[in-house]
Amino acid sequence: MTLNVDDTAYSQSQTDAAYDGEYADYWSDQGESGPSYGLNPGSKGPAHAIFQIPEADEPTTLWFASSDWLEDPTGPEPGYLVQLRTPGQS
């Protein structure tokens, strides 16, 4: 998964992924369950992710790859682009 600010894509570092897991564990302890693995049709959240982006940047889209890798030797993996705001919207 990447969090995108216009044409710049940010992916999770190993530290971000560790924080993500700890955050999900916290919410699980509070009785909130997430998808068992990945986001599939019919899955219900919450799904947690932590990214480090510049403070002034505003995310515009999320990219969910269809596998564990964003790219393979033949190019980008297929996936889903989620629009977070309407272009031109603040």
Backbone torsions as a table, in degrees:
resi	resn	phi	psi	omega
1	MET	NA	142.2	172.0
2	THR	-125.9	148.3	171.2
3	LEU	-104.6	124.2	-171.4
4	ASN	-111.6	137.7	172.5
5	VAL	-115.3	101.3	-172.5
6	ASP	53.4	-116.1	-177.0
7	ASP	-98.8	13.4	177.2
8	THR	-106.1	124.0	-178.9
9	ALA	-103.2	131.1	176.7
10	TYR	-112.5	130.1	175.4
11	SER	-113.7	165.4	-177.9
12	GLN	-75.1	139.9	169.1
13	SER	-82.1	171.6	176.3
14	GLN	-61.9	-36.5	177.8
15	THR	-65.7	-42.9	177.4
16	ASP	-59.2	-43.8	-179.4
17	ALA	-63.5	-37.5	177.1
18	ALA	-65.2	-43.8	176.7
19	TYR	-62.1	-40.1	178.4
20	ASP	-57.1	-46.9	179.2
21	GLY	-63.2	-40.9	178.5
22	GLU	-65.5	-39.4	178.3
23	TYR	-64.5	-44.2	178.5
24	ALA	-62.8	-40.6	177.3
25	ASP	-61.3	-41.7	178.3
26	TYR	-58.4	-49.2	-178.4
27	TRP	-67.1	-32.3	175.5
28	SER	-63.5	-40.9	176.9
29	ASP	-62.8	-24.6	178.9
30	GLN	-87.5	1.4	178.7
31	GLY	93.9	4.7	178.1
32	GLU	-93.4	120.8	179.2
33	SER	-103.4	152.6	178.1
34	GLY	-116.4	-179.8	176.6
35	PRO	-58.2	144.7	-177.6
36	SER	-67.3	-35.9	176.2
37	TYR	-162.6	116.9	176.9
38	GLY	71.7	-178.1	178.1
39	LEU	-114.2	111.6	-178.4
40	ASN	-117.0	161.6	176.1
41	PRO	-53.0	131.6	-179.4
42	GLY	88.4	-9.1	177.4
43	SER	-65.9	146.8	176.3
44	LYS	-124.8	144.8	-173.6
45	GLY	-81.1	-163.5	5.7
46	PRO	-81.6	154.8	170.4
47	ALA	-116.7	130.6	-174.0
48	HIS	-105.2	144.6	174.6
49	ALA	-151.8	142.6	178.7
50	ILE	-123.3	130.4	178.9
51	PHE	-131.2	148.9	173.6
52	GLN	-106.5	113.7	177.7
53	ILE	-129.2	160.7	177.4
54	PRO	-57.2	141.3	-174.3
55	GLU	-56.3	-38.4	-176.4
56	ALA	-79.5	-12.0	-177.4
57	ASP	-78.7	145.3	177.5
58	GLU	-116.3	119.5	179.9
59	PRO	-59.7	141.9	179.7
60	THR	-112.1	-34.8	-179.1
61	THR	-146.1	163.2	170.5
62	LEU	-121.7	140.9	175.3
63	TRP	-116.1	121.6	175.7
64	PHE	-107.2	109.5	177.3
65	ALA	-73.8	154.3	-177.6
66	SER	-81.9	-0.7	176.8
67	SER	-137.8	-173.4	179.3
68	ASP	-74.3	-13.3	-177.8
69	TRP	-110.8	144.5	175.5
70	LEU	-77.8	-32.0	179.3
71	GLU	-140.0	151.2	169.4
72	ASP	-119.6	-178.2	-176.6
73	PRO	-58.8	-19.7	-179.4
74	THR	-94.6	-4.1	178.5
75	GLY	132.4	-167.9	-177.8
76	PRO	-63.2	143.8	174.8
77	GLU	-73.9	149.0	173.6
78	PRO	-64.8	158.5	179.9
79	GLY	-177.2	-155.0	-175.0
80	TYR	-130.2	134.0	175.8
81	LEU	-104.7	124.6	-179.7
82	VAL	-109.9	120.0	178.7
83	GLN	-78.2	125.2	-179.2
84	LEU	-92.5	-21.9	176.8
85	ARG	-154.0	156.9	176.8
86	THR	-71.5	133.5	177.3
87	PRO	-52.0	134.9	-179.1
88	GLY	87.9	-10.7	178.7
89	GLN	-83.2	140.9	177.2
90	SER	-95.5	NA	NA
